[in-house]
Amino acid sequence: MPRKTALEALERFRRDSAWSRQVLESLAGKNGLDARDTALASRLFYGVLQNLALCDYAIDRFAKGKLEPKVRDILRLGTYQLLFMDKIPASAAVDEAVKACRDLGYARASGLVNAVLRRIAGERGSIPPIPGAGTAEYLSVRYSHPKWLVAELMALRGYDGAEAVLRADNDLPPVFVQVNTCRTTEAELEKLLPLRRTSAGLVLDRSGDITGTEAFQKGLFYVQDPAAHAAVEAAELTAGMRVLDACAAPGGKSFAAAIAMGDVGSVTARDILAKKLALVARGAERLGLGCIRCEPGDARDIGGEEYDAVFADVPCSGLGVIRKKPDIRYRDPDDLTALPDLQAELLEAAAAAVKPGGRLVYSTCTWREAEDQGVTGPFLRAHGEFSKVTERTFWPDLDGTDGFYICRMDRAKRT
């Protein structure tokens, strides 16, 4: 059933361009998978998405002619297991693929599937030889990222740096934990959870659903990447401040701000989607953070209030979180062209809400300069009343975090 679920998810993703997490959660529930089977289905589904071009390259070396889409999905699933899952016997991966052909009405293709996968299995333990080493084309196939994305990375980081980022994108993302210091300490939390301190932050050494743990239910921690947490740390908040989180969902920055102030002051969590804002409200309640007030609304229409600190974590391409959401790499680049204009508009609105002497923190979960320095640079040149205090780009390969950009800009005090 896990393999069947993964195949269904691949088909739905291919056919409908549906978001991977929603697809998998829906199918796991429909097929009645338990936690263990859901974990295997997830590994298979996300593994294929992370290595789609590489799997297709391996398949096309031995399969001549056009393949029916469903047959290619079956081959992709088998190929991923042969290339990346050593604990699954090659014979099992091949036999399951042949069985899937028969079960799904593609018995006529079972011989082809058997032959192709057996040839790939004969090379098990090594990645298929890919021509063009040292080129963007090679990286695009080896790490299954589109050429336009590889080209942008190479322009920023060079060939070796780009390869390091792409490799990190295909790694299993760690689960970073932030301690709710309003309720506990790191030492006390370590008694309840298997935690490991890394250079990037505190990592939870377990898989599966963490929401059922006693520590989670008591609101002793929340999950947040250290780079996103650093955006709040950059503001240097103190107790009693008035804070606006202009694009708040899923709530991590609002939680971090409230905890940084010892739950003394006020945090207005604003988001245009009421459903997502409800998740922020529930999270604040679980963590016992009474200073957070959720307010639905468009971040471009904040109103006349002024705040000591404003966070503008704006909608972006999301290329910094590909290791968590592998399907992001398949976005149409044309869909990204309008983002800087929207981001600049949101930054302007957020800036208007910063009181004299206050702090403005702009952030994105991407490393694209067009959405980062390409937005804050023109803003600072147009607004002499703001000055840049700190600016940083986080990289998954260098920092062990999500790819992330932070820029703190302070507004001058009244003279």
Secondary structure, DSSP 8 states (H G I E B T S, - for coil): -HHHHHHHHHHHHHHH---HHHHHHHHHHHTT--HHHHHHHHHHHHHHHHTHHHHHHHHHTT--S---HHHHHHHHHHHHHHHH-TTS-HHHHHHHHHHHHHHTT-GGGHHHHHHHHHHHHTTTTS----S-TTSHHHHHHHTT--HHHHHHHHHHHHHHHHHHHHHHHTS----EEEE-TTT--HHHHHTTS-EEE-SS-EEE---S--TTSHHHHTT-EEE--HHHHHHHHHT---TT-EEEETT-TT-HHHHHHHHHTTT-SEEEEEES-HHHHHHHHHHHHHHT-TTEEEEES-TT---S--EEEEEEE-----GGGTTT-GGGGGS-GGGGTTHHHHHHHHHHHHHHTEEEEEEEEEEES---GGGTHHHHHHHHHH-TTEEEEEEEEE-HHHHSS--EEEEEEEE----
